[in-house]
Amino acid sequence: MKPLTILATALAFAASANASSADDWAKRSIYQVITDRYARPVDSTDNCNITKYCGGTWSGLVNRLDYIQEMGFTAVQISPIQENLPEDTIYGEAFHGYWPQNLYELNAHFGTANDLNHLVSELHKRDMYLMVDVVANEFAYSVGGTNMTAANSTLIDYSVFVPFNQSSDFTPYCPIVDWSNQTEYTNCWLGYQGVATPRIKTTEPTIAATLNQWIADLVSTYNIDGIRIDGAKQIEPNFFPNFTNSAGVYAMGEVYDGDAEFLCGYQNLTSGLENYALYGKIIDAFTAGKMTDLVSMVGAMRQACQSPQYLANFIENQDNPRFATLTQDIALAKNALAFTILSDGIPKMYYGQEQHLPGNYSPYNRQALWPTQYNKSTDLYNLTATLNKLRNHAISINDHYVTNWSSILYTDGSTYATRKGPNGAQIVAVLSNQGLQGGDYTLQIPGVADPGMNLTEVTLCNSTVVAGENGTITVPMGRGQPRVYYPTFNLNGSGLCGFSSSSSFSPSSKGSSGSSNTTSSGTPAASSSLPQGAGPTVKTSAWLGLSILILSGLFML
């Protein structure tokens, strides 16, 4: 073997050994951006044509990383990076990145390869992860004002696609109409009006192998820490093991389905999932008063999912209405936000949620962020920073926090009170769906802590309570605001409520492991079941040493 070949192999092996695992990601919190809409490279406050490219870039994102990090987020998800169809379609331009045509080229609207590498470098300097959204099962082609039919499939010029440039590389045209028919939604085309999305034959071994190599190269070339697989429900299950294994990093699948058992079945296929089963129930609980449905779904998820710590909780994204469109009540927005950060799983926020931006559907829920001037004084921005910092701190105190199932301490038609985390690092959240019109009252919440333990309320930092008999505390509620408590003696290092801040928080570092891996009520905690691309992380130093040993012998060959 030639010396340079050995060098390349050694370095690739070292990089893969340091790949981010599902357990690493479980300690993270994710801020999702649409690259074109987050930040321009030069400051701007003007609006743009919402159907066109607006000028957001990877270098603009670098310039505004402080805004994200100061909210306590430890990972950033960016929209797809591949070259998209160039036309202005009946829906507008492909600013969102979900209409790929060439897997091997970057979308020049967002920047160069150097710009993307610089973004990754700047994130890693901050001990933050990068997740890239990927579209692996379809390409896109503008058919103007025409609708696709079986008779006019010749409208598509397959030669513009890379690397699959023949009609035989795609399934024959058929539209996805019946979402209860698995054969249909895993073989037919999602887009067929204005923009057609030919379905790649991922069942063909040679095509699957090409995609596997593509994702492996993409991850290694740009040192990506995780991927989101767009439209995962529309891909046949057999595709995932080799694809995610080739990626070698945490893979979050988008399985747009509200059935807990169906959703959790994908945990055997991908490292993680967007928690669509909880999504609808969170929205209903905090906009329509259906708190009991949320409680029931939490129980159903606990039965169906073996590892809920790998699922991402959210209330907004690029495919669904923004919360502020559903209700302008800021108290309800606070409580829904608190649920996503403090419940079992990975917190995930969609850019602009912290500004309470409205937007009912695409493209109006994909607006530019810069007109807000990145305001850091909004209620939701500050609450996000507080709760993320508290979660980060709890994990640094005891990393069993992420695998410790929350226990519901109290619930009624308007209240959801939980405790999550081992004793001494437990976060107690008391959430309400009464909104700003809610009155003043008190709640007796049992099982919060050991009797005699002092806890500080961290959202207002104006009160402490002492747990009484049965660990009960008295919680003053008012105007529908959330209440969040943490053991006072362990707040040092959190930077909250006047307590000192640690010099730096590293989600990769482990805190005390003194508590058993159970919930605060003694029931077994979430298990750790790691599918492909989700194994334990091996530290770089060990593999660096191995690489040095290999390199020392290069010129002896």
N, C-alpha and C positions, 0 to 999 in steps of 0.2 A: 504493500500500500504506500502511495506517495505521501511525503510529509504534510503537504497542504491538505490532502484528503483527511489525514489523521487529525490535523488541527481543526478542520471544519466539523468533523464528527465529534471531537471532544467538546468543542464549544456548544454545539447543538445539544449534546447530551447534558452538559452543565445547565444550559438554559431550561431544558425540559424538566430537569430535576428540581428546579426552583419554581415550577409552575404553581399558580395559586389554586388551592384546593377548595372544595365546597365548604370545608370547615373554616378556612380562612375567610371566605366570602360571608359566612354566617355571622361573622363579627362586624361586617361592614354595614354601611348605609349608603344608598345610591341616589344620586341626583341625575335625572334623565334630561338630556337636552336634544332638541332638533338643531343641529349645527348651524344651519342657515338662519335660525331665528334667535340664537342666544346672544351673540356678540359680534359686532363688526371689528375689523382690525383697528379702525380709527373711531373714537367716540362719536356717537350720534344719538339724537333723541327723536328724529323724525320717523313717522310711520312709513310703510312701504306697501306696494301692491301685494296683497296677501296671497295672490295666486302665482306670483313670480318669485324667482330667486331674489332675496333681500340683502345678501352681502355678508351674512354671518360666516365665519371661517374658524379653522382650528387655531390660528394665531390669535384671533379675537377671543376665543375661549381661554387661551393661556393668560391673556391680559386680565381676565375676570375670574381667575381661579380663587382669589381671596374671598370673593362674594360667596362662593360655594363652600369653601373650607370653613369660613367663619360661622356657617350654619351647622357645623359639626359633621358634615358629610365626609365619608372616607373613600368614596368611589364615584366615578362619573360614567354615565352611559351616553354614548353619542350615536346619532342616527347612522344608517348605512353609508359606507365610504366609497362604494364602487361607482364607476362611470354609469350614468343613467341615460335614458332616452333624451335626446336633445330638443325635441319639438315642444312647442307650446300647445298643449292638448285642450280638449273641451273642459278639463278640470284645472288647467294651468300647467305650470312647469314642475319638474321633478325635484323641487327643492327639498323634499322630505327624504329622498334617497331610496324609496321603496319600488322604483321602477328600473331595475338594473338591465344593462345590455352587454356590459363587458366586465367580467369578473377580475381581469388582470390589470385594469387601469383604475386609478383613483378618480374621484369626481373633482375636476379641476376647479369648480366653483368654491370648493372648501379649502383649497390650498395644494401644496406639493407634498411629496413624500418626506422632505425635510421638515415641513411644517407639522406633519403628523408625528414624526419622530420627536420633534421638539415638545409637542404636547405630552407625549408619553413620558419623556424625560422630566418635564416639569411636574407632572403628577407624581412620579415615583420619588422625586426629591422631597415631596410633601408626605410620603408614605401613603399615597392615595392610589387606588386601582383605576384602570381603564377597562370598561366593557364596550364592545363594539356590536352593534345590531347587524345581523347578517340575514340576507335573503338567499336561501339555498335551493329552492324548489321551483322558481319561476323567473322568466324574463318578462319584459314589457315592451309593447309596440303600439304606437299611436295609429288608430284606424279612423281618425277624424270624427265626423258625425255619424259614422256607421256603427251598427251593432253586429257583432260576430254571429255567424250561423255556420252550420256544417257545410253549406253550399259555397260560402265565400271565404273559406279559410286561406285561399290563395292571396288574400289581401296582405298577408304578412311576408315580408322579405327576411327570411331566416338568416341570410348571409351577413346581416349586420350584427348578429350575436357572437360573442366570444366567451367560452370556447366552443359552445354547442351551436353550430351554424347550419344544421340541416333539419328539415321538417321531421325526419325520422328520429331525431333526438328528443322529440316532444310527444306527449300523448295527443291523440286525435281530439279535435275540438269537441267539447261538451261543457255546458255551463254548470256551476255549482248552484243548485236550487234547493235541494233537500238536505239540510244540515243534519238530519238524523240518519242519512245513508252514508256509511263510512266509505264504501266503494266509490261513491260519487265525490265526496269532498276530499278524498286522497288521490283522485285521478283527473278530475275535471278542472276547468279554468275558473279562477276567482274573478278575473276581470274580463268582460266581454262587451262592454259599452264604452265607446270612445277610446279607452285604453285596454287593449287585450293583453292578457298575461299567460302566454303559452306555458303549459306545465311540463317541466323537465322530467324526463323518464328516469327518475332516481332509482327505479327498480332494476335498471340495466347495470350490470356489474362494472362495465368500463366507464360509464357515466358517473356512477357512485364513486369509483376509484379516483376519477378526476376531481370530483368535489372534495373528497377526503384530502387529496394532496393540496388542493387550493386552500382549504381552511388551515391545514398544517403550516403552509408557507406564509399565509397571512398573519397568523398568530406569532410565528417565529420572527418574521421580518420586522414587525412593528412592536414586538415585546408586549403583546396584548395580554391582559390578565383574565379576561372573561368574555364570553360571547352571549348574546341574546339571539335565539333562533326564531325569526319572525314566522308566523303561520305554521307553527309546529303541528297543530292539529291536522293540517292539510297534507302532512307527510306520512307515508306508511311507516309503522313502528320499526320495521327491520332496518330502516336507513340509519337510525340514530346511533347504535352502538359503535360502529366504525367511524362515523362522522365525529362524534364527541370524543372518541378515543384519539382520533387524529388531531383534533384541536388541542387536547392535552390540558385544557383549563376548564374552569367552571362554566357550564353551559346552562343558561336559563331559557326554557322553552315557553313560547306563547301558546298556551292551549286555551283558547277562548271558549270556555264551557263552565257553567255554574254548578255542575253536578260533582259533588265531593269525591265520590268513588271513581268516576271517570277521570277527573283531573289527577287525582293522586296515583292512578294507575301509571301515569307517565313518569313517576319517580324512579321506576325501573329502567327508564330510557335516557333521561337527562339528569344532570346534577341538581338542577333547580327548576322552578316554575314560577310564573306570575300567578298569584293566588286569585284567580277569577271566581272561584267558589265563594270566597269571602267578599270580594269586591262589591257585588250587588247587594249583599246583606248589610255591609257597612253603609252604603249609600242609603238604603231604605231605613236603617236604624236611625240615622242622623238627619234625614230629610223628611221621612214619612212616619216617624214614630214607631217603627217596627223593631223594637229592641229585642223582643222575644225570639224573632226570627234569626237575629244575629247570634244570640246565645245558642240556639239550636244548631246553627251551622258550625259554630266553634266546636261543639260536641261532635258533630258529624265529621269534621276535618280530623279531629283527634282520633277517631275510630278508623278513618280511611287512610290517613297519611302516616307513614312510618317515621318521617323525618321532617316535621314542619319548619324546622329552623332553616331549611334551604329554600323556602318559598318566600317570594317578595310580596309584601302587602302595600297596596296603593289605593288611592281614590281618584286619581286622574292619570290619563295618558293621551297619546296622540290619536287614539281611536274612539275615545269616549268623551261625553260632555264634561267640561270643567265644573267643579263643585259649585263655584259662584254662579253658574247658570241655573243650577238646581235650587239654590237658596242664597240670598245675600246675607243671611244671618251669620255674623262672624263668630259667634259663640258655637254654633253648630259646626262650622268649619274647623274651629280649634279642637273640638272633641273628636271629630272624625280623624283629623291629623294625628292627635295623640294616640288614637287606637292603632294607627298604622305603625307608629314608632315604637310603642310599648307592648304590643302583643307579640306572640310567638312568630318568628320569621325575620326577614330582612326588610327594613324600612326602605321605601322607594318613593321619591317625590318627583313630579313632573315640573319642569321649569315654569316659573310664573305662578305656581300654586301658592307660593309664599307671598305673592303680591295680590292674591285673591282675584286673579284675572278671570273674566267670563269667557265663554266660547262653547257653543252648543255642539258643533260638529266640524269636521274638516272642510275647509282650511281655517275656520274661525277659532278653533281651539289650538291653532298652531301659529299664533301671532308672534311678532317680534317682542323681545323683552326690553330692548333698550329705551323705549319711551317711558318706562318706569324709573329710569335713571338708577336702576339697581338699588332701590330704596331699602336701606337696612333698618329702618325704624318702624316697619309695619308690625302689627300684632303677630301675624303668622310667621314672619321672618324670625322674630325674637323667640316665639314659642318653639319653633323648629330648632333653633340654636340651643335653647335650654334642654329640650328633651333629648336631642342627639348627644349633647355633652353628658347628660346624665346616664344615658345608655352606654356610651363609650366608657364612662367612669366605672359603672357597675361591672362591665366586662373586664376592665383592668384590675378591679378588686378581686373578682372571681370569674374566670372564663367559663365556668359551668352555667353562667347566666343564660347563654344562648341555647343550651340544651335542656334547660329547666322549664318544663311546661308551666305556663301561667295557670293559676287556680282562680276560679270565680268566687269571690268572697261574699258578694251580695248582688242581687239584680232585681229590678222591678220594671215596670213599663217604661220608665224614663231614666233608669240608672244602670250602669255597668261598672262594677268595682272588682278589680283584680289585683293579685299579687304575683309578681314574676321575679325569680332569682333566689339563690340560696340565702339562708338567714345571714343578715348582716350586709348583704348586697341586694336586698329585695327592693324593687320599685312597686309602690302601691299607687294605682291609678283609679280615680273615681270620676267616671265620665257621665255626662248628662245629655239628653236630647231635648231638653226644655227650651233651649234657645235664650235669646236676650230677654224674653218676656217672663222667664222663670223667676219665681219668688225666692225669698230667703227662708232657709230651713236647715235643719241638721240631720245627719244620718249617723247611725251607730254601725260601724263596719267591724266585724269580728275577724280574728285570725290574721291580723296585720303583722304582728311581731310578738316577740317574747314579752310577757308582762314587765312593765318598768322601762322598756326601751323608749328613748326619745326619737322622734321623727320630725323632720323639717319639711314644710310644704314649699316646693321649689319654684312654682310658677309665679308666686307673688313674693316669696321670701319674707313673709311678715308674721309667721306663726310656727310654733312647734307644738306637738302633742306627745302625750305619754301613753303608751299602750297599757290598758287596764286588764281586768280579768278576762281570760280567753283571748288576750291580744287585741281587745276592742279599742278603737279610737272613735272620737266624736269629730265628724267632718262638717264644717259649716259650708253650706252650698248657697249660691246666689247668682242670679242672672245667667244661669245655665253654663257657668264657667267650669272647666275641668280642674280637678285638684290632684296633685301628684306629690307623694311623700317618699322620703328616703331616710335611712338611719342617720341621725345627726353625726354620730361619732365617726362615720366613714365618708363624710363629705369633703374632708381635706384632700386636696388634689383635684377636685372637680371643677374649680373655678366658678362655682355657683354660690349664690346667697352670701357673698363676702368671704367664702372660704378660698384658700390658696389654690392656685392652678398648678398642676404638674408641668414640668418643663416641656414634655411632649407626650402625646398619647399614640401608642402603636397598637392597632388592633391585632397585629401579628404576634405581639408578645402575650405571654400568658400570665394571668394573675394567680392568686392563691387557688389551690385546688383542694382545699380542706373539706369542702362539703360534698356529700354524696350526690350522684347524678339523678336527683329526684325532684319532683315539684315540692313546693312549700307544704303541700298537704300530704306528702309522703308517697304519692303515686309515682310509678316509674316515669322518668323523663323521656324526652324524645330520643330515639335510638339514632345511631350514626350509621347510615347505610349509604356507602359511597359507590355510585356507578362509575362508568367510564369517565376519565378526565377529572376525577374527584378524589384521588387518593391523598394520603398525607403528604405535606410539603417536606422536601429534603432541603436543608439549608445550603445556600450557595457555597459557603466556605468549604464544606466537605468535597464538593465536586470541583471547586477551584483547585484544591490540593491535588485531586486526581488528574485534572487537566495539566497542572504544572509537571507532575511526574511523567505524563505522556509526552509533553513538549520537550522535557529534558532529554528524551531519547530520540527526538526527531532526526537529528543529523547522524545518528549512529546506524540508521537504516539504509 
